[in-house]
Amino acid sequence: MSPFTQTLTIISAVGAATAAGAFFTFSTFTMKGLERLAPAQGAAAMQAINKEAPTPLFMLLLFGTGATCLVLMISAALHLQDPGAWYRLIAGGLYVVGVVLLTVGYHVPRNNRLEGLDPSSAEGIAYWATYLEEWVRMNHVRTIAPLVAAVLLTVSLQAD
């Protein structure tokens, strides 16, 4: 493994593990805490969280790690015979699909729909119940995918 690939693998593993930790908090206690509030309060709190979430640092973590994983995937695909290449290829795919695509294609549209509703309205209260179930279920996937990716990236460092 080249020094560049090794460095990129370490950066990607740390980024993936950090993303997994962020999603883990939502899957294990943040959303349960919001669910304990009255529906209008829970929805309003999530609207506030969603407004704060896209900070430059968080976006760099999520999408920067996605970019480094994509580079690792391309490199691995071009050098499948190298030790650890398959681990990097699978890890990159897990992160890109399980974090980047799931966030953009699944979570963001639901967040946008929630944002467009008055949390105190009948529609807002009804959607909050649906949102909680759907959003959390797929957030579990968003937690597991980068965690497994981080493990596979770490294993790929040992394969060389």
Secondary structure, DSSP 8 states (H G I E B T S, - for coil): --HHHHHHHHHHHHHHHHHHHHHHHIIIIIHHHHHHS-HHHHHHHHHHHHHHS--HHHHIIIIIHHHHHHHHHHHHHHTTTSTTHHHHHHHHHHHIIIIIIHIIIIIHHHHHHHHTS-TTSHHHHHHHHHHHHHHHHHHHHHHHHHHHHHHHHHHHHHH-
